[in-house]
């Protein structure tokens, strides 16, 4: 039960929330949504909720229910939502029946594009554009998923309890992208971009290194020792955060 | 002052990564050395207080093999005893007489020891101690200190670590260091089910200051253990014989039921010991615990010779004194550059940290600069001083420390300066 709820949180708050980043990073995705003007809410009974708004070629994601959107999708359980994310279930349209055609024919195009970029293969990663987008999305998924796990997965909560207050920055050298997690008083905030004066930082030598690291294709200990990945600062924060990162595939793998 | 490079270490590591998990695993992993490029990974040879890496760089060693080196690499008294025993036999059918002699020696020098049991590593004996506590009491729960380290078995690791199941943790209760009411609360919460209390003589969390026992702490813990028939286990693996030849419990004035010993016993030869009180001797006899090499005679001969020599020169006092000499001077040098060097723990195994930067990045850079110049300092772990560190070593180290502060000041400017 709790596992299903945590997975739903990850699917919504760490996977689906990547849509704005996808639209910014991928011209095909941007073109797909260019003419869309629609708001969609995803509401999981006794679970997470989020609002996606497509407008003027942009996509905005917000946690929770916001505004009077054209479409509201309900899910009777977290498992129901997870089945939809796995492509095996369909949502219950609570509002927006006249948009069913859009939801059936148009929305899957962007969802499929997201899935395409989140399921790398060696052949796909050989394409520099794919590598760049996959790296950005995987980095974002990692920090947003870590936030959910740190707060809701029973084991990760214990691990997160050992993380001192402060920010952990993950940055791909030389110029990013970057993402961060801020631990403060039992709260955890995840975000994209740099953060000032991090208490600990993980620097990836380049995009390919970051991609291999984040996709579990690079042994972290070897990568750190060889300098491909550099850790600095309060490394116990990184040690414990790594334990949380390592549990993400158990939910989303 | 020239700084070191490590091309051969790096080359060897690349080969290692192909055939060894993580290249170098466990506590020797380069990962916590920040940055790893400032540190040697492989040692070609060692002598006295120094080691030479595969690139030919020489280091004054303040990690002492993470504790085992206590009288100097290749110390003659140890090597001669080991060689003599090797000529007689090492791993043989039947135990060697030196096993009895070593047990008698430990019982003789440690007030808390009425018997001794030998193994190889620290975790062998912390595990054994817990098994004895459970068998002797018929109870399950083990109380340990949050952030304490007693090895890598499932029960010893913090929840969430790889390979550790919830079941492994089921009977382990963690409480904060120096928190007697927390121990009382556990005894109340699990009446008649607490088998043992295990802790180091003082608390040595990684990446954090060491914490000494508060006044009366051990006295109160001992009294509670006695009152509730809880076995009091001291993990003296790291501290043992670096505070007092009679054991660290003697240094702090209490008497444990079981004491785990390892690192400083044999100056690098592989041996650990569990010593205990008479009341637990028959339990120790019936709890089956053994290993293929636990009767190896050479390490026993090395340990015996080493402990005798350490007693003769009062090695703990030598280390405490030399450590204090070094650390006091380092603190003064740091202050001259506007940095506050905080030293916790005892001078023979200090935890050192620059407090100006809470993130430790400044401290990591300074340790790296020292190491690049030949004083091997790790940023995350307590250091070790040996009885082999000479006045010349200390003088050279202080010169390096000064240069390293100069280097970090050049890098950071006035940032972080107090």
Interface residues (C-beta under 8 A of the other chain):
Chain A: X155 X156 X158 X159 X162 X166 X197 X198 X199 X200 X219 X220 X221 X222 X224 X225 X226 X227 X230 X231 X232 X233 X234 X235 X236 X240 X243 X244 X246
Chain B: X10 X13 X14 X17 X21 X22 X23 X24 X25 X29 X30 X31 X32 X34 X35 X36 X37 X41 X158 X159 X160 X161 X162 X166 X206 X207 X208 X358 X359 X360 X361 X364 X380
